[in-house]
Amino acid sequence: MGRPTNNRSQKSPVITLIGEGITEQYYFKHIRSFYNYRYILKPYFFGITSLTDMDRKIAEVLEGGGIAICVFDTDVSQRLEAEEKKLNRLLKKYSRRENVVFCNSLPSIEYWFLLHYENTNKHFSNSKAVERVLRKYLLNFEKTTLFLEREKWVADLCSDNKLKTAIERARDFSDDSPSYSNIYKAFDLFGK
């Protein structure tokens, strides 16, 4: 007679989002609400000001057996050689870890938002340049708590299947493109 088997299913690792600022935090808060995705989204994991902080938060998530999704802009690392070296070290450190996903955007997350409306990977000098174009579609877009805490801007981004369109467009542009976003990788995990 064999040993009794345990019929309990294995729990999936918990996904935790780690990010730079309030724009990313509110965006993913609203996305979670609209699509009923399951992930941890706490202010503690946002507002990260350095790659060292991000590395520390990744380590905390991994120690708990979770999956870390890191959402950040790469415009600073493109302008400052020291930041680029730090970023490359961080990417290399976790390159073989399936439970760490880097969802960086160049120049910024606003480029990801723009992909919901335009199929472009042209060079934008900074996030302000992207924001100017984005305001053609999201007229009152502002990086303020008052604006970002309202769900409507994310509802507008996702209406008419634009989220799916943005994911497809982002996949077409590599990290060598003048502008790119890897945020689609987060949605690949959310959908599992």
HELIX and SHEET records of a PDB file:
HELIX    1   1 ILE A   22  TYR A   35  1                                  14    
HELIX    2   2 PRO A   43  PHE A   45  5                                   3    
HELIX    3   3 LEU A   51  GLU A   63  1                                  13    
HELIX    4   4 ASP A   75  ARG A   79  1                                   5    
HELIX    5   5 GLU A   81  LYS A   93  1                                  13    
HELIX    6   6 ILE A  109  LEU A  114  1                                   6    
HELIX    7   7 SER A  127  LEU A  134  1                                   8    
HELIX    8   8 THR A  145  LEU A  148  1                                   4    
HELIX    9   9 LYS A  152  CYS A  158  1                                   7    
HELIX   10  10 SER A  159  ASN A  161  5                                   3    
HELIX   11  11 LYS A  162  ASP A  172  1                                  11    
HELIX   12  12 TYR A  184  PHE A  190  1                                   7    
SHEET    1   A 4 ILE A  15  GLY A  19  0                                        
SHEET    2   A 4 ILE A  67  ASP A  73  1                                        
SHEET    3   A 4 VAL A 100  LEU A 106  1                                        
SHEET    4   A 4 TYR A 180  SER A 181 -1                                        
END                                                                             
